Structure formats: structure tokens, C-alpha cells
Amino acid sequence: MWGASRMALMLVLADDLTGAADCGVTCAGHGLETMLVFGDRGGESDAEALAVDANTRSLGADEAAAETGRLLRAHLRSEETLLYKKIDSTLRGNIGAELAATLAVRRALTRAGIQAGERIVAVLAPAFPATGRTTVNGRQLVDGMPIEESGLFASGELATGSDLALMVRLAGLQAALMELELVRGADETLRTAMKAAAQDADVLVCDAETEDDLRRIAEASMTLGRGTVWAGSGGLARHLPVAAGLARGTGSAKESRRVAGPVLFVVGSGSIVSQRQVEMLGNESDTIVMKIAAEALLGGEQSSRWAAAVVELEGALGSGRDVAVMPDPDVRIDSAMGPALSAGLGMLVQSVADRVGALVVTGGETARAVFEAWGVNRLRLIGEVESGLPYSVTEGWKRELPVLTKAGGFGGPQSLLRCRDFLRGSGD
């Protein structure tokens, strides 16, 4: 069937690395060989599922849309490939622009197999119940509150707030709402409603509060055909391989989990969630916590504090203890400086790649910066430590390095401590 070079059964395109890992690992969990690549730099892959980090979250809308289209044309090689556009469950990034670009490319590349009267549409279900993200009446909620009221963003930071239909319309697309009552109704009724809405709408916005809601959406949407664009967070992605008949059993996160050498935690996210996780890690283990001055991270080698920070990091790892590195949370900085801080963290840990036994990274931009500094171009995804916390190993690098990645706002206070226990083999 595949010939000399297999085509991926499922392609995930995400706007940041932790999102790509979080969705890609669901394929690994269903028994598919899954690879995560960075843009188009991962080389050829025979993986059955491919997750691509487009690294577009911090770009402008037009630039993000163009990069989304370029990467889809590079990686989407079969009309039969299941296409998943990963979006942030709190609607960060250029969701509308990237969804429109994804839909345009899918429509342009999918010619054969489309029956008369059918249209290629997107099924949008960004709920992630396992992490408290739900969708009700077309609005995205965090722990039951609209995202603009959740405290996760500064006032006015989200142009459309929690209104998914408005976000879709501002991107030049037509939306149709699949409400909870419909999602939870008879299977045939939901399938019929989706097919009817697809005749006029471009995007079917789906309510969901539970895993069963997402399962029903995934199963019913198969009636729309393989040309469909599925879009959501890690929630919907968990149900698609089964609904599409791609699942081949279950994967395991136990492989190669015990590590030799210190674990390096690089925490670039400034969220209060990540700060509490680092605090718990430091209090409940002998992990050394290094809080690096923003001046050093932003100034790099030109900063008077840079050399001292590098020496401190190398010395801490040389002691054999695990080390957590993060920007000093006591110094308030503009959120726009996030990419620069992530780049600084990547540069800071560049010299210690050969000294660590495993890597745990919080924040997609930070993970990308670290991997670029270390020359890592792809990861083989294996499983999850807990929901939203994928486990992988470097692929095609100088050695197989265990890697755990986590979005900044995910997890509870003990998540990083669980990462350490998992890697040390003490979390069984």
C-alpha cells in the first residue's frame, strides 16, 4: 500500500511545539508510530502519524496564515490523510487566520473522492475537558468561565473573547453551531445536521463539555468524508484515530523511562500554574531551582550576569542533582518579551546538552528554542505521563534523550514533581 515511502495516516499541524506533542501523542497512544518534526526541518519520515510544529503563535496573522499554507503543502501528500489543525484551548494565537488557510489548502489539494454536492468543511471542537476547557453555546470556557473572564489574559488581549463563531466570521468564513443538545441527541440526527450545515457553512462549531461529547462529535463527523479538516485541542484529537478506524491498540509511556544523569527542567512559561509547579518541585525534592534575571536572558552574552548564570547552571548539573531553570518570576515584564526570554533560555542551556539525562520543558516557545539551540529536529512520541504531558525521545540526534513537554497552563501543582518521579522510575 505504502510503497517505498509511506504517507502519514494522520497529519497534525500545530502553532507551537507543546501543542504538536500533545495532539501527536494521542496517535502514539492508539498504537501508531508517531513523529514530531519542527517545520520542514525534520527530514523524511515513514511515521504513520506526523505532528508538525509550525511555530506560528507569535507571528502576525498574515505571516502565520502563509506559513500554515506552506507547511501543509509540504507535508500533506495524500487526500486520504486525516488532517487535524491543532488550536490552543484558550484561543491564543492566530486561530481564525490559520484555520482559513488550512481549509483553503485542503480544498485546493483534495480533488478526487469528493461526491457531487459535498463540500470540504472544518469541524471545530476546541474543548479539552481533562484540563477544564469546555465549549457551551459556541463560547470557550475555562473552569466554567468565559476565557476573557478567566484571568488568563490581559483586558482586550483576545479580540473575539470566547465567541468562536465571531472568530470564524472575522476570518472570512461562515459558521454553524452544533449545540450540546444536538451533540447529545440521536447519532443519526447529529450526522444529518452536520451534513446539512456543511452545504452552507465553512466551519461547524461544536459544543462539548465531556469526553463523551467529543467522542460523539468525532464519530458523527466521519460522515463528512476524509477531506474534512478537524480542528481542536488535545481533546478532540484523542478520539479521531478510533473514529476513523486508524487505532491499532495502545501505546505505552514506560519505554526507556529510567534515566542516567540529572534531569533539566526548563520553565519558560510565566503562568502562575508553572510557577506553583516549580515551587512544589523545589520543596518536595532536592531539585536545584535557578531563577535567572530577565536582564541576563534578554541581554545574552552582552549582559554582565550572563557568564555567572552559565557557570551556576554548569555547576548545579555537575553536582548530579536535578536542576530547574526559569526567569525570575518576581520581576514583572511585558508579555511581548516572551519570545525573547524563551530564546535566552535556549541559549543559556546550550552548553549543557551533553550533561543531562533527560529534559522537561514547559512552554512551546521555550521548548522550540531549546531544541534549536541543541540541534534537535524531531521527536519520537511515545505516551503520556498525565493528560497534556507527553513523553518522547529525540530522533536522529547524537543520542536518544528522554523528553517531556508541557503547555504552561496545564497540570496541577505536582505535575513537574510527577515528571521527575516518572523519569526516576519512582512513579509506578
Secondary structure as the mmCIF struct_conf table of DSSP 4:
data_model
#
loop_
_struct_conf.conf_type_id
_struct_conf.id
_struct_conf.beg_label_comp_id
_struct_conf.beg_label_asym_id
_struct_conf.beg_label_seq_id
_struct_conf.end_label_comp_id
_struct_conf.end_label_asym_id
_struct_conf.end_label_seq_id
TURN_TY1_P TURN_TY1_P1 GLY A 3 ALA A 4
BEND BEND1 SER A 5 SER A 5
HELX_LH_PP_P HELX_LH_PP_P1 ARG A 6 ALA A 8
BEND BEND2 LEU A 9 LEU A 9
STRN STRN1 MET A 10 ALA A 14
BEND BEND3 ASP A 15 ASP A 16
HELX_RH_AL_P HELX_RH_AL_P1 LEU A 17 GLY A 29
TURN_TY1_P TURN_TY1_P2 HIS A 30 GLY A 31
STRN STRN2 THR A 34 PHE A 38
TURN_TY1_P TURN_TY1_P3 GLY A 39 ASP A 40
BEND BEND4 GLY A 42 GLY A 42
BEND BEND5 GLU A 48 GLU A 48
STRN STRN3 ALA A 49 ASP A 53
TURN_TY1_P TURN_TY1_P4 ARG A 57 SER A 58
BEND BEND6 LEU A 59 LEU A 59
HELX_RH_AL_P HELX_RH_AL_P2 ALA A 61 HIS A 75
TURN_TY1_P TURN_TY1_P5 GLU A 79 GLU A 80
BEND BEND7 THR A 81 THR A 81
STRN STRN4 LEU A 82 LYS A 86
TURN_TY1_P TURN_TY1_P6 SER A 89 THR A 90
BEND BEND8 GLY A 93 ASN A 94
HELX_RH_AL_P HELX_RH_AL_P3 ILE A 95 LEU A 109
TURN_TY1_P TURN_TY1_P7 ALA A 112 GLY A 113
HELX_LH_PP_P HELX_LH_PP_P2 ILE A 114 GLN A 115
TURN_TY1_P TURN_TY1_P8 ALA A 116 GLY A 117
STRN STRN5 ALA A 122 ALA A 125
STRN STRN6 PHE A 128 PHE A 128
HELX_RH_3T_P HELX_RH_3T_P1 PRO A 129 THR A 131
TURN_TY1_P TURN_TY1_P9 GLY A 132 GLY A 132
STRN STRN7 ARG A 133 VAL A 136
TURN_TY1_P TURN_TY1_P10 ASN A 137 GLY A 138
STRN STRN8 ARG A 139 VAL A 142
TURN_TY1_P TURN_TY1_P11 ASP A 143 GLY A 144
STRN STRN9 MET A 145 PRO A 146
HELX_RH_3T_P HELX_RH_3T_P2 ILE A 147 GLU A 149
TURN_TY1_P TURN_TY1_P12 SER A 150 GLY A 151
BEND BEND9 LEU A 152 PHE A 153
TURN_TY1_P TURN_TY1_P13 SER A 155 GLY A 156
BEND BEND10 LEU A 158 LEU A 158
TURN_TY1_P TURN_TY1_P14 ALA A 159 SER A 162
STRN STRN10 ASP A 163 ASP A 163
HELX_RH_AL_P HELX_RH_AL_P4 LEU A 164 LEU A 170
TURN_TY1_P TURN_TY1_P15 ALA A 171 GLY A 172
STRN STRN11 ALA A 175 MET A 178
HELX_RH_AL_P HELX_RH_AL_P5 LEU A 180 VAL A 183
TURN_TY1_P TURN_TY1_P16 ARG A 184 ARG A 184
BEND BEND11 GLY A 185 GLY A 185
HELX_RH_AL_P HELX_RH_AL_P6 ASP A 187 ALA A 197
TURN_TY1_P TURN_TY1_P17 ALA A 198 ASP A 200
BEND BEND12 ASP A 202 ASP A 202
STRN STRN12 VAL A 203 CYS A 206
STRN STRN13 ALA A 208 ALA A 208
BEND BEND13 GLU A 209 THR A 210
HELX_RH_AL_P HELX_RH_AL_P7 GLU A 211 SER A 221
HELX_RH_3T_P HELX_RH_3T_P3 MET A 222 LEU A 224
TURN_TY1_P TURN_TY1_P18 ARG A 226 GLY A 227
HELX_LH_PP_P HELX_LH_PP_P3 THR A 228 THR A 228
STRN STRN14 VAL A 229 GLY A 232
BEND BEND14 SER A 233 SER A 233
HELX_RH_AL_P HELX_RH_AL_P8 GLY A 234 ALA A 237
TURN_TY1_P TURN_TY1_P19 ARG A 238 HIS A 239
HELX_RH_AL_P HELX_RH_AL_P9 LEU A 240 ALA A 243
TURN_TY1_P TURN_TY1_P20 ALA A 244 GLY A 245
BEND BEND15 GLY A 249 GLY A 249
BEND BEND16 ALA A 253 ALA A 253
TURN_TY1_P TURN_TY1_P21 GLU A 255 SER A 256
BEND BEND17 ALA A 260 GLY A 261
HELX_LH_PP_P HELX_LH_PP_P4 PRO A 262 PRO A 262
STRN STRN15 VAL A 263 VAL A 267
HELX_RH_AL_P HELX_RH_AL_P10 ILE A 272 GLU A 284
BEND BEND18 SER A 285 SER A 285
HELX_LH_PP_P HELX_LH_PP_P5 THR A 287 THR A 287
STRN STRN16 ILE A 288 ILE A 292
HELX_RH_AL_P HELX_RH_AL_P11 ALA A 294 GLY A 299
HELX_RH_3T_P HELX_RH_3T_P4 GLY A 300 GLN A 302
BEND BEND19 SER A 303 SER A 303
TURN_TY1_P TURN_TY1_P22 SER A 304 ARG A 305
HELX_RH_AL_P HELX_RH_AL_P12 TRP A 306 GLY A 318
TURN_TY1_P TURN_TY1_P23 SER A 319 GLY A 320
BEND BEND20 ARG A 321 ARG A 321
STRN STRN17 VAL A 323 PRO A 327
TURN_TY1_P TURN_TY1_P24 PRO A 329 ASP A 330
BEND BEND21 VAL A 331 VAL A 331
HELX_RH_3T_P HELX_RH_3T_P5 SER A 335 MET A 337
HELX_RH_AL_P HELX_RH_AL_P13 GLY A 338 LEU A 348
TURN_TY1_P TURN_TY1_P25 VAL A 349 VAL A 349
HELX_RH_3T_P HELX_RH_3T_P6 GLN A 350 ARG A 355
BEND BEND22 GLY A 357 GLY A 357
STRN STRN18 ALA A 358 THR A 362
BEND BEND23 GLY A 363 GLY A 363
HELX_RH_AL_P HELX_RH_AL_P14 GLY A 364 TRP A 374
TURN_TY1_P TURN_TY1_P26 GLY A 375 GLY A 375
STRN STRN19 ARG A 378 GLU A 386
TURN_TY1_P TURN_TY1_P27 SER A 387 GLY A 388
STRN STRN20 LEU A 389 THR A 394
BEND BEND24 GLU A 395 ARG A 399
STRN STRN21 PRO A 402 LYS A 406
TURN_TY1_P TURN_TY1_P28 GLY A 408 GLY A 409
BEND BEND25 GLY A 411 GLY A 411
TURN_TY1_P TURN_TY1_P29 PRO A 413 GLN A 414
HELX_RH_AL_P HELX_RH_AL_P15 SER A 415 ARG A 424
TURN_TY1_P TURN_TY1_P30 GLY A 425 GLY A 425
#
